Amino acid sequence: MVVSQSKLPDDISTRLTLDEYRAMEKNNPERHEYRNGEIFTMSGGSEIHSLIASNFLIYLGFLLRDTDFRLYGSDLRLWIPDYQCGTYADVMVINGEPALNGDRQDEILNPILIVEVLSPSTEAYDRGDKFRKYRSLSSFCEYLLVSQTEPYIEQYHNLDRDSNDFWQWQDHSHLEQAVFLNCLNVEIPLSEIYRRIRF
């Protein structure tokens, strides 16, 4: 079954079993989020959205090239067991070996950093329910929400790895600033994140 609808993420497209969903995703050029049986079409990103995500991957890839950290783009599915949710983040970083969901090679369980480039159709979800779901992952400890309409990044960092209740918020709104990524111990300038983007 191919889902052609690309509305807001709260618009339910159809219901499938988990096996049906995984089979559909394997051969479908569109990406869909699985939420406990409900399937939601993930709308395609703009050119700016794609460029920002690529800038992250390129710059962080260079900084982390001789470390145990691994970077992934939006083609690898993140599985969130507590919510029976399969989704795709714009950028994910893990520390060490990937924790895969059983014998699946297409579902990862252990990101430490997740980056979402905000779009009008997904911003509320990325800030709310999606962030709540991400926080159920014990490895997850840093979250960036990146505007594509202005140089503006919101950063959330978990100050207590034994709890999901103590997240620190910070914003960055000038191209001269840099974001210090606590979980990676590296800094990325906003000018690199927004390289070749005109506002």
Phi and psi in degrees as a GROMACS rama.xvg file:
@    title "Ramachandran Plot"
@    xaxis  label "Phi"
@    yaxis  label "Psi"
@TYPE xy
-102.599  128.381  VAL-2
-94.3397  120.088  VAL-3
-100.559  -11.2097  SER-4
-72.7064  137.715  GLN-5
-134.552  58.9494  SER-6
-91.4774  -165.429  LYS-7
-58.5055  152.676  LEU-8
-63.7682  -15.459  PRO-9
-86.256  -5.272  ASP-10
-82.007  116.098  ASP-11
-75.2046  125.982  ILE-12
-85.9667  -50.2365  SER-13
-168.757  174.04  THR-14
-117.252  136.91  ARG-15
-139.269  157.159  LEU-16
-72.467  165.012  THR-17
-62.3709  -40.6068  LEU-18
-64.0699  -40.6559  ASP-19
-64.027  -40.9327  GLU-20
-61.392  -48.3875  TYR-21
-62.8409  -39.0949  ARG-22
-64.9478  -40.6549  ALA-23
-63.2961  -44.2554  MET-24
-65.6025  -32.4825  GLU-25
-60.6829  -34.7977  LYS-26
-116.479  10.1064  ASN-27
-107.791  128.257  ASN-28
-68.6988  -24.6511  PRO-29
-81.9444  153.047  GLU-30
-105.099  143.552  ARG-31
-133.648  144.27  HIS-32
-94.8954  138.986  GLU-33
-105.722  123.208  TYR-34
-127.06  86.6176  ARG-35
51.3448  46.7773  ASN-36
103.676  -20.0849  GLY-37
-95.3818  140.293  GLU-38
-112.729  131.031  ILE-39
-125.472  127.427  PHE-40
-70.9923  133.013  THR-41
-96.0649  116.893  MET-42
-67.5864  150.045  SER-43
-68.6252  151.81  GLY-44
-88.4197  162.59  GLY-45
-78.6978  173.148  SER-46
-61.6389  -41.29  GLU-47
-65.9791  -43.1475  ILE-48
-55.0113  -48.6514  HIS-49
-65.059  -39.5935  SER-50
-65.6653  -41.9277  LEU-51
-62.0981  -46.9634  ILE-52
-60.7553  -41.3042  ALA-53
-64.2215  -40.9333  SER-54
-58.7852  -41.8826  ASN-55
-59.6035  -50.3322  PHE-56
-62.0064  -41.7516  LEU-57
-66.8039  -50.1716  ILE-58
-69.1867  -46.8677  TYR-59
-66.2951  -36.8439  LEU-60
-57.8154  -39.833  GLY-61
-67.1821  -47.0788  PHE-62
-63.2448  -34.6146  LEU-63
-102.239  10.6409  LEU-64
-61.0474  -28.5847  ARG-65
-108.136  26.0767  ASP-66
-117.315  -179.2  THR-67
-87.9628  -0.524042  ASP-68
-75.6578  145.061  PHE-69
-124.71  138.721  ARG-70
-109.206  144.173  LEU-71
-135.855  144.413  TYR-72
-93.6908  -163.462  GLY-73
-80.4032  8.32714  SER-74
-94.3319  -4.85744  ASP-75
-105.103  127.701  LEU-76
-79.5259  138.562  ARG-77
-99.3111  127.504  LEU-78
-104.667  129.691  TRP-79
-115.265  95.3742  ILE-80
-57.6307  -42.533  PRO-81
-60.5772  -24.2451  ASP-82
-114.983  6.37139  TYR-83
46.1426  53.7363  GLN-84
-125.503  128.07  CYS-85
-112.902  125.388  GLY-86
-145.023  176.36  THR-87
-127.569  127.357  TYR-88
-98.7961  156.291  ALA-89
-66.1477  -42.4352  ASP-90
-143.54  136.329  VAL-91
-131.828  147.294  MET-92
-127.949  136.383  VAL-93
-119.692  162.392  ILE-94
-109.483  114.96  ASN-95
84.3007  -144.676  GLY-96
-75.8761  144.563  GLU-97
-70.4608  138.762  PRO-98
-91.4328  112.666  ALA-99
-95.493  154.537  LEU-100
-80.0751  96.1409  ASN-101
63.7468  -131.998  GLY-102
-93.7661  10.6012  ASP-103
-78.5834  139.25  ARG-104
-100.239  0.158272  GLN-105
-116.505  11.2356  ASP-106
-135.518  120.223  GLU-107
-105.917  152.629  ILE-108
-120.551  -10.4804  LEU-109
-129.06  51.9373  ASN-110
-72.1506  145.69  PRO-111
-101.973  -33.2529  ILE-112
-123.401  135.444  LEU-113
-128.619  134.997  ILE-114
-118.357  128.469  VAL-115
-120.24  125.225  GLU-116
-87.8396  120.766  VAL-117
-73.8515  138.401  LEU-118
-124.574  151.649  SER-119
-54.4066  -36.7215  PRO-120
-78.9829  -16.1384  SER-121
-121.639  -5.38487  THR-122
-57.7248  -47.1998  GLU-123
-62.2158  -40.819  ALA-124
-66.4008  -44.746  TYR-125
-60.0807  -37.9191  ASP-126
-75.975  -31.259  ARG-127
-104.698  -98.279  GLY-128
-60.1085  -37.4414  ASP-129
-67.2405  -42.0984  LYS-130
-62.0795  -41.7308  PHE-131
-60.1275  -41.2714  ARG-132
-66.8327  -44.4054  LYS-133
-56.096  -39.7725  TYR-134
-65.7144  -14.3964  ARG-135
-76.1706  -11.4625  SER-136
-84.1459  123.182  LEU-137
-64.9243  -26.4538  SER-138
-78.4774  -25.5293  SER-139
-70.6146  124.488  PHE-140
-140.603  0.432007  CYS-141
-150.709  140.264  GLU-142
-139.751  130.841  TYR-143
-119.336  130.739  LEU-144
-111.748  118.811  LEU-145
-115.196  121.892  VAL-146
-73.9051  144.781  SER-147
-107.939  3.48695  GLN-148
-105.435  -13.032  THR-149
-159.446  160.155  GLU-150
-72.9704  95.5958  PRO-151
-155.216  124.287  TYR-152
-131.826  131.124  ILE-153
-103.346  132.669  GLU-154
-120.476  130.851  GLN-155
-119.815  130.46  TYR-156
-131.742  128.54  HIS-157
-79.2741  115.929  ASN-158
-84.8147  -9.10919  LEU-159
-134.187  98.7122  ASP-160
-65.0142  -15.562  ARG-161
-88.7767  -0.700862  ASP-162
-145.66  154.61  SER-163
-103.819  17.7652  ASN-164
-103.857  -1.21836  ASP-165
-130.325  77.6071  PHE-166
-104.762  131.94  TRP-167
-94.7561  137.03  GLN-168
-110.054  141.042  TRP-169
-148.819  145.631  GLN-170
-119.753  157.49  ASP-171
-135.782  124.096  HIS-172
-135.005  14.052  SER-173
-129.883  138.338  HIS-174
-63.6354  -18.4168  LEU-175
-80.5389  -12.1764  GLU-176
-83.2354  167.999  GLN-177
-132.757  153.139  ALA-178
-101.253  120.283  VAL-179
-87.6256  119.042  PHE-180
-91.1944  104.957  LEU-181
-60.3793  -43.0637  ASN-182
-71.6122  -18.4005  CYS-183
-108.018  -13.9697  LEU-184
57.7638  41.7358  ASN-185
-135.866  163.951  VAL-186
-121.918  137.964  GLU-187
-126.112  120.171  ILE-188
-68.1246  143.574  PRO-189
-59.8797  -31.3205  LEU-190
-63.3016  -26.2482  SER-191
-81.2171  -38.8253  GLU-192
-62.073  -40.0981  ILE-193
-103.333  24.5736  TYR-194
-57.9108  132.662  ARG-195
67.2232  20.5103  ARG-196
-111.505  131.217  ILE-197
-106.413  133.826  ARG-198
